[in-house]
Amino acid sequence: MIDGFPDIECEFLGLMLQDKTSINAYRTRVPEEAFTNHVTRTIWQGMCALGASGTDLSVPALRETVTLNVEQARIPSVPSFLMACMQQAKGDLGLDELAEILCERALKTQISTFAGDLMKKITDGRAGAEEIALDGSAFLANLAAARRPVVGQSIHDAGKEAIRQMEEAQRTGQTRGHDWGIRSLDDLMGRIVMGDFGLLIGPSGHGKSAFARGLANHIAKREPVLTISAEEAPADISMKDLSARSGVSSQAIEANTINEAEFEALVVANQQQHGLQSFFEYTDDMRISNIEALIRAFKHRHGACGAVFVDTIDDIDPEEPRLGMTERVIMSCRKLDKLATKLRVPIIGLGQVKTIYNDRTDITLRLSDSYGGQAVRNKASWVVLMHRPQKKLGDVLIPGASTEVERLKWKGEYDTWKDKAEFICAKRRRGPDGRNTKTGWSGPATAFFDLDDGGPMEDMF
């Protein structure tokens, strides 16, 4: 809190300085009247002027642009006030929420002022019924026009953003987007980039969530990652990673039969995870609006978001009435796709398959096995199907064999697929689809790895 200055206005200015590329999105949206303090209003005018001229926001630029009598304003200097605003910008509200509050405040002020002026005209006998109606109509039309969002981004501004991304990639030596941490999947699926909506679809128990955890931890070495789950609490998810890192049996952990050395190994494994920007959020409120609120709050809290994992899309409530399971998944994917684009963050949804996968007497996995099939594929930037044929062979096909010949056939397939998984590219917007690849699978580590490496990569735990 900055004594004597409105908290909302100071926090908004501080966030604008932390997210400099946002000025053009807000300078025509938030009116000057939204700022009730002379200092904050003057600084906002300076920010808008810099945005209009194409100059990046910065404390030095504002120091040169904003003219204030610091003694009358009761601030040490413009830079010190701006730094205080940036320090204050650590609340749970993002720029969109703060802008909406400021706009609503300006709207109420405008309506109150207009109503007061109109009542004075009526009291003084200076306005008749027709004039009142015309003034009211014009006032409401102007309000609607002022609150109408700016449509479109100029090709020049879009080009500037693309160039900025390329410069950042050259500066850091990292290419655009995220790799998968497994070379064969990089070749199969390409990069995961901002705004992607991807789907990872596979049967229950085949390691889909374990793969997602490994990918999340891999991306989290570069940027903060959020996993939203309606199925497991953070401690339960983390315990699986600790088991994989330490080599301590998950069964022993569940049975509480671990010895002192194993306990120490778990503690050491947790220390190895210190600083890893991988975060979990368990919620039983999987409405699409709540998912959006969680992502916005996460981006605001951490300043960035490398990816969001949603486990699973079957649990999402798209907030549309009277939908069956398949229709819910399709609608949820449509909304997640739009959300990924709007928030400029990759959203990766985990999806289950229908019972037809296990009912079929072969070891193929098809897009039609998923809820929504082609309809969800159309909405995604990419879709990868994954399964471990070994598991279906061991759980379903070998026990269900009707003849010895059939049983021997499935046993041969089992040996072929032992400790392996298959990933199938069902869609790739920026490359060819319809291909597949094999990876290794380590049951004790619950991790996937390149077959050439001979074992799971540590950073995928």
C-alpha positions in Angstrom: 0.0 0.0 0.0 1.3 3.5 -0.9 -0.1 5.9 1.6 -2.4 8.5 0.2 -2.8 6.8 -3.2 -5.5 4.5 -4.5 -4.4 0.8 -4.3 -6.1 -0.4 -7.5 -4.6 2.5 -9.6 -1.1 2.0 -8.2 -1.2 -1.8 -8.7 -2.5 -1.4 -12.3 0.3 1.0 -13.2 2.9 -1.3 -11.6 1.6 -4.3 -13.6 1.7 -2.2 -16.8 5.4 -1.6 -16.2 6.0 -5.3 -15.6 4.1 -6.3 -18.8 5.3 -3.6 -21.2 3.8 -5.1 -24.3 0.3 -4.7 -22.9 0.0 -0.9 -23.2 -1.7 -0.9 -26.6 -4.3 -3.3 -25.4 -5.3 -1.0 -22.5 -4.6 2.6 -23.5 -7.9 2.8 -25.5 -9.8 0.6 -23.1 -9.1 2.3 -19.7 -10.2 6.0 -19.7 -8.4 8.8 -17.9 -11.5 9.2 -15.7 -10.8 5.8 -14.2 -8.0 7.4 -12.2 -9.2 9.5 -9.3 -5.8 10.7 -8.2 -3.9 13.5 -10.1 -0.5 11.6 -9.9 -1.8 8.3 -11.1 -3.9 9.9 -13.9 -0.9 11.9 -15.1 1.3 8.8 -15.2 -1.4 6.9 -17.1 -1.6 9.8 -19.6 2.2 9.5 -20.0 2.0 5.7 -20.5 -0.7 6.1 -23.2 1.4 8.7 -24.9 4.4 6.4 -25.0 2.2 3.6 -26.3 0.8 5.8 -29.1 4.3 6.8 -30.2 5.5 3.2 -30.3 8.0 3.7 -27.4 8.4 0.8 -24.9 7.3 1.5 -21.3 10.1 2.0 -18.8 10.8 4.0 -15.7 13.4 6.2 -17.6 11.0 6.9 -20.5 8.2 7.9 -18.1 10.6 10.1 -16.1 11.2 12.1 -19.3 7.5 12.1 -20.4 5.6 12.8 -17.1 5.7 16.3 -15.8 4.7 16.6 -12.1 5.4 19.0 -9.3 6.7 16.4 -6.8 6.2 18.6 -3.8 2.6 19.2 -4.6 2.2 15.5 -5.6 3.8 14.5 -2.2 6.1 12.0 -3.8 10.0 11.9 -3.7 10.2 11.6 -7.5 8.4 10.0 -10.4 10.8 7.0 -10.6 10.6 6.3 -6.9 6.8 6.3 -7.1 6.8 4.0 -10.1 9.1 1.6 -8.3 6.7 1.6 -5.3 3.8 0.8 -7.7 5.8 -2.2 -9.1 6.5 -3.4 -5.6 2.8 -3.2 -4.8 1.8 -5.2 -8.0 1.8 -8.5 -6.3 -1.8 -9.2 -5.6 -4.1 -11.9 -7.0 -5.7 -9.7 -9.7 -4.3 -9.5 -13.2 -4.4 -6.6 -15.7 -7.7 -7.6 -17.1 -9.4 -7.8 -13.7 -7.9 -4.4 -12.6 -8.8 -2.8 -15.9 -12.4 -3.9 -15.5 -12.6 -2.5 -12.0 -11.2 0.8 -13.2 -13.6 0.9 -16.2 -16.6 0.2 -14.0 -15.5 2.9 -11.6 -15.2 5.4 -14.5 -18.6 4.3 -15.8 -20.3 4.9 -12.4 -18.6 8.3 -12.2 -19.8 9.3 -15.7 -23.3 8.1 -15.0 -23.5 9.9 -11.7 -22.1 13.1 -13.2 -24.5 13.0 -16.1 -27.5 12.2 -13.8 -26.6 15.1 -11.5 -26.3 17.6 -14.4 -29.6 16.4 -15.9 -31.4 16.7 -12.6 -30.1 20.3 -12.2 -31.3 21.2 -15.7 -34.7 19.7 -14.8 -34.9 21.5 -11.5 -33.9 24.8 -13.1 -36.5 24.3 -15.9 -33.7 24.4 -18.6 -34.6 21.0 -20.1 -37.9 19.6 -21.5 -38.9 15.9 -22.0 -37.7 15.8 -25.6 -34.3 17.3 -24.8 -33.9 14.9 -21.8 -34.6 11.9 -24.1 -32.1 13.2 -26.8 -29.4 13.9 -24.2 -29.9 10.5 -22.6 -29.8 8.6 -25.9 -26.6 10.4 -27.0 -25.0 9.8 -23.6 -25.7 6.1 -23.7 -24.5 5.8 -27.3 -21.2 7.5 -26.4 -20.8 5.2 -23.4 -21.3 2.1 -25.5 -18.8 3.3 -28.2 -16.2 4.1 -25.5 -16.5 0.6 -23.9 -16.4 -1.3 -27.2 -13.2 -3.2 -27.3 -10.6 -2.3 -30.0 -10.8 -4.9 -32.7 -7.7 -6.2 -34.5 -3.9 -5.8 -34.2 -2.0 -4.0 -36.9 0.3 -6.1 -39.0 3.1 -3.9 -37.9 2.5 -4.5 -34.2 2.1 -8.2 -34.9 5.4 -8.2 -36.8 7.1 -6.4 -33.9 6.0 -9.1 -31.5 7.3 -11.8 -33.8 10.6 -10.1 -34.1 10.8 -9.7 -30.4 10.3 -13.4 -30.0 13.0 -14.2 -32.5 15.4 -11.8 -30.8 14.7 -13.4 -27.4 15.3 -16.9 -28.9 18.7 -15.7 -30.3 19.7 -14.0 -27.1 19.0 -17.1 -25.0 20.1 -19.6 -27.6 16.8 -21.4 -27.3 14.4 -22.0 -30.2 10.8 -21.0 -30.1 8.6 -23.1 -27.8 9.4 -26.2 -25.8 10.9 -29.6 -26.7 9.5 -32.8 -25.3 12.7 -34.0 -23.6 12.6 -37.2 -25.7 14.3 -36.9 -29.1 12.0 -39.3 -30.9 9.0 -37.3 -29.8 10.6 -34.0 -30.9 10.9 -35.6 -34.4 7.3 -36.9 -34.2 5.5 -33.9 -32.8 7.7 -30.8 -33.3 7.8 -27.9 -30.7 5.1 -27.0 -28.2 4.6 -23.2 -28.6 2.6 -20.5 -26.9 -1.1 -20.6 -27.7 -1.1 -24.3 -28.5 -3.9 -26.5 -27.4 -2.6 -30.1 -27.4 -4.2 -33.4 -26.5 -2.5 -36.4 -24.9 -4.9 -39.3 -25.2 -4.4 -42.8 -23.9 -6.0 -45.7 -21.9 -6.1 -45.6 -18.1 -3.1 -47.1 -16.4 -0.8 -46.9 -19.4 1.4 -44.0 -18.0 -0.4 -41.0 -19.5 -0.3 -39.0 -16.2 3.3 -40.1 -15.6 4.4 -38.9 -19.0 2.6 -35.6 -18.4 4.4 -35.2 -15.1 7.7 -35.8 -16.7 7.0 -33.3 -19.6 5.8 -30.7 -17.0 9.0 -31.1 -15.0 11.1 -30.8 -18.2 9.4 -27.6 -19.2 9.5 -26.3 -15.6 13.3 -26.1 -15.9 12.7 -23.1 -18.2 9.4 -21.6 -17.1 6.7 -22.1 -14.4 4.2 -24.9 -15.2 0.8 -25.5 -13.7 -1.0 -28.8 -13.5 -4.7 -28.7 -12.7 -6.2 -31.9 -11.5 -9.5 -33.1 -10.3 -8.2 -36.6 -9.5 -5.1 -36.3 -7.3 -3.9 -33.9 -4.6 -0.5 -32.3 -4.9 1.1 -34.5 -2.2 -0.1 -37.7 -3.9 1.3 -36.6 -7.3 4.6 -35.5 -5.8 5.0 -38.8 -3.9 5.0 -40.6 -7.3 7.8 -38.4 -8.5 9.7 -38.9 -5.2 9.4 -42.7 -5.6 10.7 -42.5 -9.2 13.7 -40.2 -8.2 14.6 -42.2 -5.1 13.9 -45.8 -6.4 11.8 -46.4 -3.2 8.9 -48.7 -4.0 5.6 -47.0 -4.2 4.0 -50.1 -2.7 6.2 -49.8 0.3 5.3 -46.1 0.6 1.6 -46.9 0.5 2.0 -49.7 3.0 4.2 -47.5 5.3 6.9 -50.2 5.4 9.9 -48.1 4.3 13.0 -48.2 6.4 15.2 -45.3 7.7 17.5 -45.4 4.6 14.5 -45.3 2.2 13.0 -42.4 4.1 16.3 -40.5 3.8 16.4 -41.3 0.1 12.9 -39.7 -0.2 14.1 -36.6 1.6 17.1 -36.3 -0.6 14.9 -36.7 -3.7 12.7 -33.9 -2.6 15.7 -31.7 -2.1 16.6 -32.4 -5.7 13.3 -30.9 -6.7 13.9 -27.7 -4.8 13.6 -24.7 -7.2 11.8 -26.7 -9.9 9.0 -24.5 -11.1 6.4 -27.2 -11.3 3.1 -26.4 -9.5 0.0 -28.4 -8.8 -3.6 -27.3 -8.2 -6.2 -29.8 -7.0 -9.8 -28.6 -7.5 -13.2 -30.2 -7.6 -14.4 -27.1 -9.5 -13.5 -28.0 -13.1 -15.7 -25.4 -14.7 -14.0 -23.8 -17.7 -14.4 -20.4 -16.1 -12.6 -21.5 -13.0 -9.8 -23.0 -15.1 -9.3 -19.7 -16.8 -9.3 -17.9 -13.4 -6.6 -20.3 -12.1 -4.4 -19.8 -15.1 -4.7 -16.0 -14.9 -3.9 -16.0 -11.2 -0.9 -18.3 -11.8 0.5 -16.0 -14.6 0.0 -13.0 -12.4 1.7 -14.7 -9.4 4.7 -16.1 -11.3 5.0 -13.5 -14.1 5.0 -16.2 -16.8 3.5 -19.7 -17.6 5.3 -22.2 -19.8 2.4 -24.6 -20.0 -0.8 -25.8 -18.3 -1.7 -29.4 -18.0 -5.4 -30.4 -17.3 -5.9 -33.8 -15.9 -8.4 -34.8 -17.4 -10.6 -33.2 -20.1 -13.2 -35.7 -19.2 -13.7 -34.0 -15.8 -14.1 -30.5 -17.3 -17.5 -28.7 -17.1 -17.9 -26.6 -20.2 -20.8 -24.8 -18.5 -23.2 -25.8 -21.3 -26.5 -27.5 -20.2 -27.8 -30.9 -21.2 -24.6 -32.4 -22.8 -23.7 -36.1 -22.8 -20.1 -37.2 -22.1 -18.9 -37.0 -25.7 -20.5 -33.6 -26.3 -19.0 -32.3 -23.0 -15.5 -33.3 -24.1 -16.0 -31.7 -27.6 -17.3 -28.5 -26.1 -14.5 -28.4 -23.5 -11.9 -28.8 -26.2 -13.4 -25.9 -28.2 -13.2 -23.7 -25.1 -9.7 -24.8 -24.1 -8.5 -24.0 -27.6 -9.8 -20.5 -27.4 -8.5 -20.1 -23.9 -5.0 -21.1 -25.0 -5.0 -18.5 -27.8 -6.4 -15.8 -25.6 -4.0 -16.3 -22.6 -1.0 -17.1 -24.9 -0.1 -20.2 -23.0 0.1 -23.9 -24.1 -2.7 -25.9 -22.6 -2.3 -29.7 -22.7 -5.4 -31.8 -21.9 -5.2 -35.4 -20.9 -8.0 -37.6 -22.3 -9.2 -41.1 -21.7 -10.3 -43.7 -24.3 -13.5 -45.6 -24.4 -13.9 -49.3 -23.5 -13.8 -50.2 -27.2 -10.0 -50.1 -26.9 -9.9 -53.1 -24.6 -12.9 -54.8 -26.3 -11.0 -54.9 -29.6 -8.8 -58.0 -30.2 -5.8 -56.2 -31.5 -3.1 -53.9 -30.1 -3.9 -50.8 -32.1 -4.9 -47.4 -30.6 -7.1 -45.2 -32.8 -8.3 -41.7 -32.7 -11.9 -43.1 -32.8 -11.2 -44.7 -29.4 -11.2 -41.3 -27.8 -14.2 -39.3 -26.7 -15.0 -36.9 -29.5 -12.7 -38.4 -32.0 -12.4 -36.3 -35.1 -14.3 -33.4 -33.6 -11.7 -32.9 -30.8 -8.9 -33.4 -33.3 -10.2 -30.5 -35.4 -9.9 -28.1 -32.4 -6.4 -29.1 -31.3 -3.1 -27.7 -32.4 -1.8 -31.2 -32.0 -3.0 -34.6 -30.8 -0.8 -37.5 -29.7 -2.1 -40.9 -28.8 0.0 -43.0 -26.4 -0.3 -46.5 -25.0 1.8 -49.5 -23.8 0.6 -52.5 -25.8 2.4 -54.7 -23.3 -0.2 -53.7 -20.7 -3.2 -54.6 -22.8 -1.5 -57.9 -23.9 -0.8 -58.8 -20.3 -4.2 -57.6 -18.8 -6.6 -58.5 -21.6 -5.5 -60.4 -24.7 -3.3 -63.2 -23.1 -5.8 -64.0 -20.3 -8.6 -63.9 -22.8 -7.0 -66.1 -25.5 -9.3 -68.9 -26.6 -6.7 -71.2 -28.0 -3.1 -72.1 -27.3 -2.0 -70.8 -30.7 -3.6 -67.5 -30.0 -2.1 -67.3 -26.5 1.4 -68.0 -28.0 0.8 -65.3 -30.6 0.0 -62.8 -27.9 3.0 -63.8 -25.8 5.3 -63.2 -28.7 3.8 -59.7 -29.1 4.2 -59.2 -25.4 7.9 -59.9 -25.6 8.2 -57.5 -28.5 6.6 -54.7 -26.6 8.1 -55.3 -23.2 9.2 -52.1 -21.6 8.1 -50.0 -24.6 5.4 -47.5 -25.4 3.9 -46.3 -28.7 3.2 -42.7 -29.5 1.0 -41.9 -32.5 0.8 -38.4 -34.1 -2.9 -38.0 -34.8 -2.5 -34.3 -35.7 0.3 -31.9 -36.1 -0.7 -28.4 -37.3 2.9 -27.5 -38.2 4.0 -30.7 -39.7 3.0 -34.2 -41.0 0.7 -36.4 -39.0 -0.2 -40.1 -39.2 3.3 -41.3 -38.1 4.3 -43.1 -34.9 7.3 -43.8 -32.8 8.4 -46.1 -30.0 10.0 -45.1 -26.7 11.3 -47.0 -23.7 9.3 -47.3 -20.5 10.7 -47.8 -17.0 8.1 -49.2 -14.6 10.1 -48.6 -11.4 10.8 -45.0 -12.4 7.4 -44.5 -14.1 9.3 -42.7 -16.9 9.6 -42.8 -20.7 12.9 -42.5 -22.5 14.6 -42.7 -25.9 15.3 -46.3 -26.7 18.9 -45.4 -27.8 19.6 -44.1 -24.3 18.9 -47.4 -22.6 17.2 -45.8 -19.6 15.0 -43.0 -18.4 16.4 -39.5 -18.5 16.7 -38.0 -15.0 15.0 -34.7 -15.9 11.9 -36.6 -17.0 11.2 -37.8 -13.5 
